[in-house]
Amino acid sequence: MTKQDDYDRYMRRRTENPDDDEEVTPRSIYDPDPVEEEDLWFLPQPPEDVAPGEMPWPVAAREAGLDGRTWQAAEAAQYRGLVAAAEAVTRYGERLRHAAPGVSERLALMTVSALLRAEGIWLGPDQIALYRAFRLGSDDMARDLSRADWAVRRLLAGPLPQDDMRAFLGRVSVSEPHRDDDRPTGPELDLAGQDWAGGLHETCHLLTRAAQGFASWRRLALTPYDQMLEPSVAALLLGAGDEAPHLPMAEGHRFDRHQVAQGSDAATARLATFLNAIEAGALRAAMELDRLSAWRNRAIELTGGLSGRTPPLLIAALLRYPVLSAELAAETIGCSRPSARRNLALFHEMGLIREVTGQERYRFWSALL
């Protein structure tokens, strides 16, 4: 049928039925020729037993929940990695017990920075420390800095997620709106937290339970799936036990990059990835504690002839924060800003610290490890 035939048919219909309300227009010269339905051989036929609420497209099957016996089998398969990770955590805990007070906050800042980088958010420990002290930060990073502040507070002082999930996440007020509407709140969060805590297998090692807790957290959708900070913090607190306030995390590692090898299962792959990340983080933190201890001994020796209470307090502040300004030093130590600047200049002359900005004003200092 040609375009002229379509036009003639249209004009004939308009002449025979002038009162027809149905709007009929001739096909454009650019319209393709109609194709019969039986000619659409490349389209899949719709199934006959489709429920009204199902998606019209294929949906990938979700991974089934991993029960306690599955994690027990995974622990048995990964016992060498479990021993290596537990040994590294023990060494880290022993060094932390003999470290100077306040060093755990420095490690918490480094850990939170590494966790945020797993989400693609580049916040250094110095930026998080300045936000915690003075709420300094750009407006576009305010939400990420607030999340980082929450994570550092949880790593240092709890509460633990298995004790009170609502207090751990800070979702105390049900009426308060949240940016993520799909997050559970109120009684729904309480039930989800009870399911999460009740699903942890008590007979497994603490590190295995931490890996299970990370996987269960994401399966229960306690937080959006693309956010790694909250489930990672919960796992680091759960796996620490009595060895340390929290487990450390090294940059370049994350808990969800597991690949299921042939002949293994998902729990084994998850546990192997988790143990590798924990071992790397504990070794990195232990080396950092050794460097800080050596610097502390050298700083005490070089500043032994200085009078006043500011030098020893400044040493403790430099151990606590990765970078330090005169304002932050004065706030932490409780001295005046001129006194803090004067002592920072003395430390710089002794070769104990270095200036990291290269500026004449608003300078920041870091311990020369």
Sequence and secondary structure as in RCSB ss.txt:
>XXXX:A:sequence
MTKQDDYDRYMRRRTENPDDDEEVTPRSIYDPDPVEEEDLWFLPQPPEDVAPGEMPWPVAAREAGLDGRTWQAAE
AAQYRGLVAAAEAVTRYGERLRHAAPGVSERLALMTVSALLRAEGIWLGPDQIALYRAFRLGSDDMARDLSRADW
AVRRLLAGPLPQDDMRAFLGRVSVSEPHRDDDRPTGPELDLAGQDWAGGLHETCHLLTRAAQGFASWRRLALTPY
DQMLEPSVAALLLGAGDEAPHLPMAEGHRFDRHQVAQGSDAATARLATFLNAIEAGALRAAMELDRLSAWRNRAI
ELTGGLSGRTPPLLIAALLRYPVLSAELAAETIGCSRPSARRNLALFHEMGLIREVTGQERYRFWSALL
>XXXX:A:secstr
  HHHHHHHHHHHHHH TT  S      TTS     GGG TTS    TT  TTS SS          HHHHHHHH
HHTHHHHHHHHHHHHHHHHHHHTS TTHHHHHHHHHHHHHHHHTT    HHHHHHHHHH    GGGHHHHHHHHH
HHHHHHH   TTT HHHHHT   SSS  S TTS  HHHHHHHHHHHHHTS TTS HHHHHHHHHHHHHHTTSS T
T  HHHHHHHHHHHHTTS SS    TT  TT     TT  HHHHHHHHHHHHHHHHHHHHHHHHHHHHHHHHHHH
HHTTT  SSHHHHHHHHHHH SSEEHHHHHHHHT  HHHHHHHHHHHHHTTSEEESS  SSS EEEE  
